[in-house]
Amino acid sequence: MKRVLYPVTAGFFILISSGCGDINLNDAPSFSTTGNSHSAFVSNSTNDGPKLFKSLDRILVTERMYLTNEPTNIMWIYLESNGRIMARFPVAGNVMTSDKVATANFEDNSGDLPNELRTYQLTSDYVYWFTPNGEYHQFNGEYHVSGKPYEIDNKTGLMVTGKVDETEEKKRVEYQSQVTDFLFNSRVMGDFRNVYVEARTIAEEVVKLVNEVKVLKTRNTGDPSNWGSNDERRFNNVVEVVKEKEERYKYLVEWYNNNSSKYEKIQFEKKLLPYQLPHDYTTLEVY
């Protein structure tokens, strides 16, 4: 079996498994069209069966992953018991199974895919989820997940799929705001703080190295290449280290400023962090 990775968007790939034989990527697939219908396979007179060139199952799985990978996409889970709905919860992003393999965060890691894109599916002992405000829940019974908060009939305990609970639906924006705060404060803020601390450390180290160069220059004259061997060697070493640290500082500033612009300034102020880092490390303030 041969596997080919097709890029869909930056940072994400669909794993497509072919059947027997090799896939020639230079050959465009043929379509058999009758009226408005399109065939998902082409005839192969030399083989017994059709040769598939796409999988609708995998396309639908990919669409589901796009939907559930967005944390501000609010869904609702309905917990069932004896055929009746006993509870409904808003869900931040997705309901997770206990055996689910996390999707890779790296573009070149194709082996870390959800079970849905593998050739097998495990049986889960339970599912778990987080509400928009960060509360953790776990359940091992029958359940239903929907993108709409449908009403529940008080008499029958059944979900009325044709009727949305408008009161709950109006809370969607509030839930989305809660998710942003929850994830920002618990995870994202930690990333910003780590980057700030590293940038601050680099700034302090570079300032010390620059001061060391000043000392070397006070006890030597002329071009550094004409200094004594020890001072000349140290000067060249300091220049290389400073260059590396300045490049690293530049990278950290770009990452911090590009990502912080996606959030409100007040969120950083509450956590005593700068909203933007200065490009000049000598002006980086202590928080």
HELIX and SHEET records of a PDB file:
HELIX    1   1 LEU A   56  THR A   68  1                                  13    
HELIX    2   2 ASN A  115  LEU A  117  5                                   3    
HELIX    3   3 GLU A  166  GLU A  169  1                                   4    
HELIX    4   4 ARG A  172  LEU A  183  1                                  12    
HELIX    5   5 PHE A  184  VAL A  188  3                                   5    
HELIX    6   6 MET A  189  THR A  218  1                                  30    
HELIX    7   7 PRO A  224  ASN A  226  5                                   3    
HELIX    8   8 SER A  229  SER A  260  1                                  32    
HELIX    9   9 LYS A  265  LYS A  270  1                                   6    
HELIX   10  10 TYR A  281  THR A  283  5                                   3    
SHEET    1   A 2 ARG A   3  THR A   9  0                                        
SHEET    2   A 2 PHE A  12  SER A  17 -1                                        
SHEET    1   B 2 THR A  33  THR A  34  0                                        
SHEET    2   B 2 SER A  37  HIS A  38 -1                                        
SHEET    1   C 2 PHE A  41  VAL A  42  0                                        
SHEET    2   C 2 LYS A  51  LEU A  52 -1                                        
SHEET    1   D 3 ARG A  84  ALA A  92  0                                        
SHEET    2   D 3 ILE A  74  SER A  81 -1                                        
SHEET    3   D 3 TYR A 143  SER A 146 -1                                        
SHEET    1   E 3 MET A  96  THR A  97  0                                        
SHEET    2   E 3 VAL A 127  PHE A 130 -1                                        
SHEET    3   E 3 TYR A 136  PHE A 139 -1                                        
SHEET    1   F 2 TYR A 150  ILE A 152  0                                        
SHEET    2   F 2 MET A 159  VAL A 164 -1                                        
END                                                                             
